[in-house]
Amino acid sequence: MIKKTDEANSRAIIFEALMANQGGIVSGTALAEKLSITRQALSKNIAALKAEGLPVASVSQKGYMMQDIKDTDVLSSTLITYILRDNPLFNRCICLKETDSTQSVIKKMARDGEEAGVIATAEVQKMGRGRRGRNWQSVSGKNLMFSMLLRPPLLPGEVQLLNLAAGLSLKKTLRTLCALPAELKWPNDILCSGRKLCGILSESAGEAERIYYAVTGIGVNINMAAEEIPDELRGIATSVLIESGKAWPRWKILVDFLGRFASAAALLCSGGGPEALLELYRKECDTIGKKINVICDNESFSGTASGITGQGALVVKTNDGEKIFAAADVVHLR
């Protein structure tokens, strides 16, 4: 099981002390005494915080100062974990420069017995995946790619509900925080101006009557410029930067989403259970009521989306009657 290291604990304590006096100077001697470490060890921890991209200034002969972080666009384990201290579900973030897949990182932690509530982010994924085995491409340092470790009291057939909760939460984050007219397309695609902003994938392990763990991975195009979108995705993909006209600190979008997702997960696991979440999803899913094309197993169906089942499947009225799709690609028709 992976636990927070002594070094990470020390960085967290130093960071908290600097944030408590943000913009002011904190004595190096006071910090060293607080941690019962040498000034040399303190300098090493300060260097580690700076290496995370945090705006820590060293003031000669006086101490250290945390400068304004509100516009800092870094994915810092120390910063995000600090902000998650009041989150009821998520408690720790691991920020990686490069990995094969954040899904693989979190699945290994799950198999090793790590408790729920850990998030892993990566600047670069060599083997990022979306739904139906598709490759998820990204530009280093521009977008948000992360996976979450969950241990929900759900049956294996209910894992789709985690995707719905994630899509619902991300739509609310982009609409509220970024003021984007984001749309939620069944089951969990977020669109803006008809183009895709994100992908969501949930995987689980368990047995017939219970889930041991679930891992939900999300990729969101945040600060990718139009010219950075691959040629084959032009006209299909977009980003928060393109749609809003401004760059966004990725950590702000992440922690806002995690707060909303924690609430959705609590609702999903409450006395009302899945139906309580589904009622919210049905109100927010922009596919409902639209004329759509559904592509499933090399077949295409046209009709009007009319509802969502208790398992999160899409109900479509076609000329041949009502059809239900548990998994499919959907195209909104204009």
N, C-alpha and C positions, 0 to 999 in steps of 0.2 A: 504494500500500500504506500502511495506517495504522500508524504506529509510536508507541510511547510518547513523549510530548513531554518536553522538558527540565523543564517544570513538574511533570509527573507523576513524573518521576524524583526531583526534589527532594523532593516530598511523600513519596514512598516512603522515601527515606533518613531524613527527619525522623521519619516514623512508626515506622520500625524502631528508631531511637535512643530514642524515647519508650517503645516497647513493651519494649525491653531493660531499662528502668528504671521499669516501670509502677508508679504510685503514688508515685514519687519525682520530685524536681525536676531537670530537665536545664537547664543554663545556656544562655541564648540566645546568649551569646558563643561558647560551644563549638560550638553547632549551626551558627552562621554561619561559623565558621572551618572546620568539617568540610566544608561545601559551597562554601567560597570565595565567599560572597555577602554582601551588605550586610545590616545589621539590618532595613532597610526591606524588602528582598526576603524575608527570613525571616518577617517579620510578615505579608507577603502570602501566603506558603505556609501559615502557621499558620491564617490566616483561611480559606483554601481547605479545609483539613482540617476546620475547624469547620463550614463550609458543607456538607460531606459528612455532617454529623450526628455526627461523632466527638467523644467527650467529652474534648476537650483543654482544660485549664485554664491560663490565663495567671496567673502568680504575680508580682506587682509587684516589680520590682528584683531578681528571682531567676532567672526563666526560665519553663519550661513543664512541665506534668505531664499524662500520660495517665491518666485515671481508669479505673475498672473497666469493661471492655467486655462482660463476659459476658452482661449482660441488655440490652445496647443493640440495639434493633431498627432498624437502618439497613442499607440496601443501599449500601455504600460501596465504590467502585472500589479505593481504597487499601487498605482493610481486607481485602477478599476476595482481592485479588491477593497481598497479604502472606501470607495463610494458605495460598494455593495454591503457595507456593514449593517445597514438597516433593511436589507432585502430579506424577506422571510424564507426564500428558497435558495438563492444563489449566494455563495460565500467566498469564492476564490476564483481568480482568473489566472491562467497561464498564457503568456504571450510569447509566441515563437516567431523567429525570423523566417524559418523555412521548415516545411514538413511535407511528407507525402500527402497526408490528409488529416485534418483535425478530427474527422470521424474515427480514424484509426487510433489516434492518440487517446481519445476519450474512451473508446471501446476497450483498449488495453487497461486503462485505469479502472474501468467497471469490472473487468474480469479479475483484477487484482484486489477487488473489494473496496475501492474508494466509495465514499458516501456520495449521495446525490448533491448537486449544487455546484459542481466544478465546471468552469468554462475554459475552453482552449481556443485561442485565436492564432492566426498565422498571417504573415505578410505575403508569403508565397506558398502555394500548394502545388506539388508536382503532379498529384493524381486526384485533384478535386473532382467530385461526382455530384450530379444532380439526379432528379428522378429518372426512372427507366434506364439507368446506366449511362446517362449522358455526361460528357465532360463539362466541367465548370471552369471557364477561363477567367483570369483576373490579371490586373496590372499591379505589380508590387508597390506597396505603400499608398494605394489609392482607394481600395475597397475594404469591405468588412467581411471576413470569412471566419466563422466560429462554430463550435459544436458544444452542446450542453449535455451533462450527465443527469439523467432522470431515473427515478425508481418509483413510478406511479402505480397505484393499486388498480391497474387496468387488466383486462383480458387481452390476449394476443390480437384478437380481432378488432380491438378498439384503439390500436396504435395510430390509425388515421386521425383520431381526434386530437392527437398532439400536433399534427400538421395543421389542422384547422385552427387550433389555439394559437399557433405561431403566426399563421397568416393574418388572423384577426388582430393580434397584438402589434404586428409590424405595420399593418395599415394604419392603426391608430397612432403609432409613433410618427410615421411620415406625415400624416395629416396634421397632427397636433404640434409636433416639434418643428417640422420643416415646412409646414403650410403647403404641402403638395396635394393636389387632387388625386391621391392614390386610389386605385380600385383593386378590389380583391376578387380575383378570378378563381373559381373552383378548380382544384381543392385549396391551393395555397400560393398561387402566383400573384405577385403584386405588379400592377401595370400603372403606367402614367402616359397619357397621350397615346394609348394603345400599344405601348412598348414595355418590355419586361424590365423590372428593376431588381428582382431577386429570385432566388430558388431556395426551396426548403425540402429537406429529406430526413425522415425519421426511420431508424432501424432499431430492432429490439432482439433480445434473447430471452428465452423462457421455456415454459412447458405448456401443456394444453390449458391449464387453469390459472396460470399466473405469468406475469412478466418479471424476470429477474432485474432487467434494466432496459432503458431505452436511451438512444442517443439521437438528438435532433440537431442537424447541421443546417446552417443558413449562410448563404452568400448574398450580399447586397452591394450593388454598384453605387458607390458613394461619390468619390471625387474623380472619377474617370472622365476625361474630356472626350468630345465627340470623335476626334481623330485617333483616340486610343482604343476605340471599339473595333474588334476584328472585322475585316471586310464582310465575312459571311454572316455577321450579326447586325450589320447596318440596317436600320429600319425595323429591327426586331428588338434590340436591346437599347436601354437608356441608362441614365444615372441621376442621382440626386443633384449633382452639380449641373448637369445639362438642363434639367427641368426647373431648378430653382434659380440658376444663374449665380450661385455662390458656393464656395467650398465649405465643408462641414467638418468639425472635429468628430472623428469616427467614434471615439469613446463615449461621447454624449448620446449618439444614436444607440449605441450598444446598451448603455446602462438604462436609458429610458425604455427600450424594448424589454430588457430583463425585468424591470419593475412591472410592466404590463403583463408579460408572460407569466410571472409568478402569481399574479392575481387570477389570470385565466386558468392556470394549473390548479390553484386552490379551489376555484369554482368547479372545475372538472372532477375533483376528488371530494367535493362536499356532499351533503345529503341529497341535493338536487341531482348530483351526478352529471353524466354526459348531457342529459336533456337541457340542463340549465345553460351549459356552454353552447349547445346547438341553437338554442333560441336566439342568443346573441349573434351567432354566426349567420343564421338565416337573415337577420336584419341587415348585416353588413356585407354579405356576399353579393357582389354586383353582377354575378352570373344569373341569379334568380330573376326570372321575368324576361330575360333576353333571348332573342333568336340566336341559336348557336349551331356550329358543326361539332360533332363528337367523333374523334378518330380512335378506334379501339380494335386491336388485333387485325390491322390492315383493312378494316371496314370503316365506312364513314356514314354517319347518321345526321340528319338535319331535324331540328325541332325547336321547341321552346323549353328552357329550363324552368321547372315548376316547383322544385322543392329539394330538400335534403333529408335523407333517411336518418334513423337513430344511430346508424353506424357511420354516418358521414358520406354516404354515397349520393350521387346526383340523380335526380328524377327528371326525365325529359319526356315531354309529350311530342310524339312524332305522328306522321300520317298513318303509321301502322300500329298505333297505340302507345301506351306508356312504357318506357324502358328505364332501367336502373343501371347505372355505371358505378362500380366501386373504384375503378382506375381507368383513366382515359385522358387523352389530350383534347382540350376544348378551345375552340376559336369563337370569339364573340363576333357576330355579324353586324355590320353597320346598318 
